[in-house]
Amino acid sequence: MSAIVQAENLSRFYGMILGLNNVSFAIRPGITGIVGPNGAGKTTLFRLLLGQIRPSSGELTVFGERPWNNPAVQARLAYCPESEVMPAGLRPLEWLSGLGMISGLSAPEADTRARAALERVKLGAEHWRKRVTAYSKGMKQRVKLAQCLLHEPKLIILDEPMNGLDPMGREDIAVILRQLASDGVSVLISSHILHDLEALCADFILLRWGRIPRSLNEAASADARARWPEATTFRCDAPEKLAHFLFERELLRGCDITPETGTLHARWRDPEKFFSLYHSLLLESGVRIFEVQSTASFLEKAIDPTLHS
Amino acid sequence: MNTASTFSPARVAPNLSHVWGGIWRLTVRRFLLPGHWLTLGLGLAVLTLLLIGGGHSGSPARFLDWTVGFYITFLVPALSFVAAGGAMRDEMKSGNVDYVLTRPVPRPAFVVFKFIAHTIGVQIDFLFAFGVVTFFAVSRHVPDLGWVTIKLLFGQMLLITAFSALGFLCGVISSRYVVIGLAYAGIIEAGVGQIPTQLSRLSMTHQVRDLLTFLLGGSAPVTSVPSLISTTSLVALFGVIFVAAAAAIFSLCELSGPADS
């Protein structure tokens, strides 16, 4: 499958300030997560892709063309920024239909698509009479996503689209993004809510200090994600009993018990052996399990070296 | 690296008439905001006070001198410049850049359309101000009021267009567009414009003032007799040059800084 975005030795500096430093990567169609701490270079990467800024050096192509100030590329892109600054005094339909026309749609078509986009992001018609600046954070996120859907882009770039959304709202957005992906639209998404990204994305690019460290990206590779978690936390009514049970079967390499919270943090000797017999082992233990969770997601491990070690 | 052949060809460039419609819609909404009407109302109140103070005593001729010398060639250009510079800076803020300029609109077309839409809005705003001036002209018993009004309105519209263009250019160049504007006003309008040679034609306010004074029955300047066509052409040419320069600079400038990274 051809890469829709390719970067070779791409750098971007703002005077003495580092944005991106000599990164090379390819982004394939589908949903790709961009992960990194604040200041890692995510927004710089997005602005390069959108053609708002030029690379300081290196090569960047989007759909085979250089994106800088290139309407042919912009016609296939849509961008949902992290910022919540929105034009004052506009109602969502007015704003979206105006943006649709700027994308080249006729007035009736822009109006129709604006309505469809608002319905698709589940922003009820009862809210359409309010001005967008009066919206809650979650409603703003939905309108921002809706403005991405107006002109049938081939690549949607979303900067922290889950900010301010409750779990239901996040799931709504995830469903829309999956539908878009199944319709052949690629999505590039950054978020600090790593569990959502893990559930959503097929590929990841991990950025840190303007670079793409190989070790981090290997830790987040598809191979790594296919592996079972190396540690698991159980919340149960008898953590000591469960630890004893698992030790007897030589499944544990080590564990930590917190009696106050009733948790057992288990580090596996052979995670695959445990997870292949997961249900039967937990039933056989006779312990009432309230919650099971992987101690750290692979993304958390990948971007946090202390967890990784 | 060359993957151009892998992808379907880009869609045709967006229909520019639709782009104009979109920019017009988004621009004109700003002129309908309650805050804008409040500002306009306050402005009209201040103008009324100035008219009462500046043109209260004296003959109709003195009233016209005040209208041409202060309202048409100082107040209108200054406010048009500030409004246009502010409008352009607003367009360069992330809230607009991220939504509008990530779309496939050629940047020169964006600047030109934005300028036209904004200038139409400002022209309409100043019609209210002109209405106040006309009211006072009636109360001063200005003779031949119909023709005088048309000539003054023409001068107002010409200067709004030219100084909006200058405001767009300065707004694109810097967020401190007012400082650039003050430098321009000091050097060109107040400096070169007062030199009694052909160089004074660089001053747009000077040209329009000379033209209006001449058309309203005053004396012609020493350098040349003003002509409606030559003055209009020259001021319009300055406006076109300013907008073209703004479009060219806007096409080349990057639209975000390190703070976003």
Interface residues (C-beta under 8 A of the other chain):
Chain A: S2 A3 I4 Q6 E8 Y14 G15 I17 G19 G39 G41 T43 T44 R47 L50 Q52 I53 R54 E59 T61 F63 G64 E65 N69 P71 A72 V73 Q74 A75 R76 L77 A78 Y79 P81 S83 V85 M86 P87 A88 G89 L90 E94 W95 S97 G98 L99 G100 M101 I102 S103 G104 L105 S106 A107 A110 Q147 H151
Chain B: M1 N2 T3 A4 S5 T6 F7 A10 R11 A13 P14 N15 H18 V19 G21 G22 I23 R25 L26 R29 R30 L32 L33 P34 G35 K93 S94 G95 N96 V97 D98 Y99 V100 L101 T102 R103 P104 V105 P106 R107 S251 E254 L255 S256 G257 P258 D260 S261
